[in-house]
Amino acid sequence: MEQTTNFSRIISGAMTWGSWGKKLFKKEMIELMHHSIECGLTTFDHADIYGSYSTEADFGEAFGDSGIKRENIQLITKCGIQLTRGRDNRINHYQYDKDYIIWSAEESLRKLKTDYLDFFLMHRPSPLMEPVEMAEAGQQLLQSGKIKQFGVSNFTPSQVAMLETAIPVKGNQVEFSLTHRDPMYDGTFDDCIANKRMPMAWSPLGSFFRETDEQAARIKEAMGPLLDKYDADENQLLLAWILKHPAKVHPIIGTTNKKRMELAAEASKIALELQDWFTLLVAGQGHDVP
């Protein structure tokens, strides 16, 4: 699989591996880790909140018994969201003081059974963010080697710029798909290209398989001739559409199905022709380009 960074081109998302999804047993997680790596999906995406703060630990227990060398995988996780589920909070909120960010990183290290995180992301922007406070935490974690890179998730370009007055922001993980195209137009990917940030896309298949609306019907019709042309399925075309963007977006796939992992990995080999890419764009937005 083509590598554009030290992270795999397509990332394996662990959100549904635990209690928020498939509730995989340790043996099943170990098998899935090995299969993911064999497919070339060596990067695993987490957040502290997944499984109401339990999935990191479940993954870590499996990783510890997997025999997988730490240097052969990359671990991403996020912090900052405080839920009422799994913690003694009165209300869902965001927290980004220095002590909490450092504590969150160290908790993730402990749960994932690792000495370092390859990417540590601030999960969602808070109206009460203080860049200097967040930067002090990030710099301390970087200098101690507990994290390799500091980044964000779901931040707007202006929020990234505010934070970067105090600390370099190496990546931004946002929602992006053929059915949710905002990052191409709101400056998010322009910012990533201009400042050499690594963009990651959560929910890369969008609403295509969840909805039976006009948009899904248009996309399905547009895909018809392309399925044979590229010898691909619908999932692969949706991923290939993302992968063509010059920002070098890394889609995060949430599947725990081994065959779908294999097919997703193969999508990185599909080079959509220019007019085919625009055919899918037009189908997604419901009107021609201006």
N, C-alpha and C positions, 0 to 999 in steps of 0.2 A: 504494500500500500504506500502511495506517495506520502512522504513526510515533508511538511512545510515548516515544522518546528520540532522540538523534541516530544511533542504530544502527537498521538495518533490522529490521522486526518479525520477519522470518525471516532467519536468518544462513546464509551459504554456508560449509560446513566444508571445508577444504582437505586434510584428513588423507589422503584416498585419491587426491589428484591426482598424487602422485609415486610413489616406488618402493614404498610400502606399499599401492598399489592399482592405478590405471589406467596409471601410468607415462606420463603425457601428455607429448607433445613440446611445445616452446615455442609453436609455432603453435596447437596445440590448447588450451593454457592461455590464450593471449590471446583466442581465440574464446570460451572458456568464461567468462572474466572479463567480456567485453563482454555476453554473453548474460545472465549473472547480473545485471548492472547494469540491463540493459533490462527484466528481470523485476521489478526493485525490490529485489533482494537485493544491497545495496550494501556489506554488512559481510562480511568474510572472516575466518574463525577458523583460527588456526594454533597450533602448539606447536613449540618448538625440536626436540623428539624426533621429529617426524613424518618418515618416510622415513629413520629413523636419522640425524637431524640434516641431512638434505639437501633436504627439500621447501620450506623457507623460501627457500633460495637458488634453487631451480628456479622458484618463484613470482616471486621478485624479478627474475630475469632476464627472465621474460615480462612482468611489470608494467613494467619499464624500457623495453620496446619496444612497449608496448600503446597508447601515446598517451592513456591514461586519466589525468585530472587527479587528483592526490593528494587534493584537497579533496572529490572526488566519491565517495570510498570511505572505509571505516573498517577498520582492521586491528587484530585482537586476536591476541595470542600469549601463550604461557605458558613458565615456566621452573621449574627445581627438581628435575626427574627426571634422574638420571644413569644412563644405560644402558651395558651392556657392548657393545652394538651401536653402532658408529659412534664410540666413544670408548675410550680406553685405561683402562677401569675393570675391576677384578677382580670386582665384584659390582654389581648394580643397587641404587641407593640414592638418597636425597634430599640436596640440599645447598642451604642457605639462608643462608650467611654474606654479609655486606655486599658484599665484593669480587666474589663469584661472581654475585650477583643483578645487580649493575651490569654486569659483564662479559657476562652472558647477554643483558641488554637491548641492549647495544651490538652484540653479535653478531647479534641478530635485526634490528636497524636496518640493519646492513651487508648482511645477506643479503636482506632484503626491499626494499632500495634505497629507504629512506624516512628522513626526518629525525625522525619521531616515531611512536609507537605510540598508538592511540586507547585501548586497554585493555591492561594488562600484568597477567597473572594468575600467582599462585603455584599450580603445577599440582596438587600433592597435599600434604596435610599431613604433616609429619615429626614423629616423637616428640621430636626434638631442636630443634624450632623455638624461637627466641628472638625475641619480638616487637620488642624495641628494636633488635636487630641488623637485622631485616628492614625495620623502619620507617626506619632511617637510610638504607638503600639506596633505598627507595621515595621518601622525601622528596627525596633528592638527584636522583633521576631526574625527579620532578615539577617541582622548582625549575628544573632545566636545560631543561625543555620536551621532554625525550626521551620521556616518557610523559604522556598526558593524564589517565588514571585508573588507580588501583591496585586490584586485586581478587584474588580467589582462585578456586580450582576444587576441588570435591569436599571442601570444608571443612564440618564440622558447625557448628551455631550457637554452641556453646561455644568452638570453635576460632576462629571469626570474632570472637567477643567478646574473646577473649584477645588476638588480633592488634590489635583496634581500641582497645585500651588505649594503643597507641603510634602508630597511623596509621589514617585513615579508610579503610574497605573499601567500595568502590563497587559491587561485584557479586560473584556467586557462580555459577559454572558447575557444574551437577550432572547426574547421570543422572536423567531423568524421562520417563515415558511412561505410557500406559494400562496397560502390563504391569509398570511399576516406579514405584509411586506414593509411595514413602517420603517425598520432600520435602514432600508435603502434610500428613504426619502427624508428622514428627520435628522440626518447628519450623523447618525451613529456609526455607520460603516465608513463614511467619509473621514470621520475622526480616527477610526481604527487604521485606515490606510495612511493618513497623513502623519500619524504619530506612532505607527508601527506597533499598534496594540493587537493582541490576538482576539478575534471575535469568535464567540461560541454561540450556537443556536439551540435553545431548548424548544421542545415541541416542533421538530423540523417537518413533521408530516402535517402539521396544522389541523384543520377541522375536516380535511378531505374524507377521512374514513368515519368520522363521527356524525357528519351532517348529510342529509339528503336534499339539500337546497339547490337553488339555481347555480350557485357558484360551483358546487361539486359536480353538477351535471355538465357544466361547460368544460371543466378541467378533464373530466372523464372522456368527453367527446374529443377534445384536443389531443389527449394521450393516445387515442385509438391507433392512428397510423404509426406512432412513435414506438409503441410496444414491440412491434415486429422489426422496425428499422434498427433499434438498438438492442434487440433481443433482451429486453428488460421487463420487469413488472412495474406496477404503479409506484410502489414504495421506492424503488431504485430511481425512477425518473424524478420523483419529488426530491430525493437527496442529490441527484446529479444537477438539478436546477440550482440548488443552493451552492453546490461545490464550484460552479462556474463563476460565481461572483468574485471579482478581483480582490476583495478584502481577505480572501482565503479563510472563509468561515468554516469552523469545525462543528458539524451537526452532532448533537447528543441524542443518541437513540435510546429509547426506554425499554426495548423489547427484552424479554428473557427467553425468547424462542431461539433455539440454536440455529435453525435454518434461516430465520430472518436476520440473525447476526451475520451469517455467511453472505447472504444476498446484499445486506447493507455494505459490507466490506467491498463487495464487487462493484458497487455503485461508484466507487472512487475511480474506476477505470473507464467510466462512460464520459465521453467528451461531447456534450450536446453542441450541435451546430448552432450558429448565431440565430438564425431565423427560427429554429425549433425552440430555443430558449425564449424568444419573444412570443412565439405562439402560445406557450404555456403562461407567460406573463399576462398576455391579453385575455386568456381564458380566466385566469385568476381574478383580474380586476374588472372584467366585464365590459371593457371598452378598449378601443385601439389606442396606441400611444399617440400623443398630440402631433 
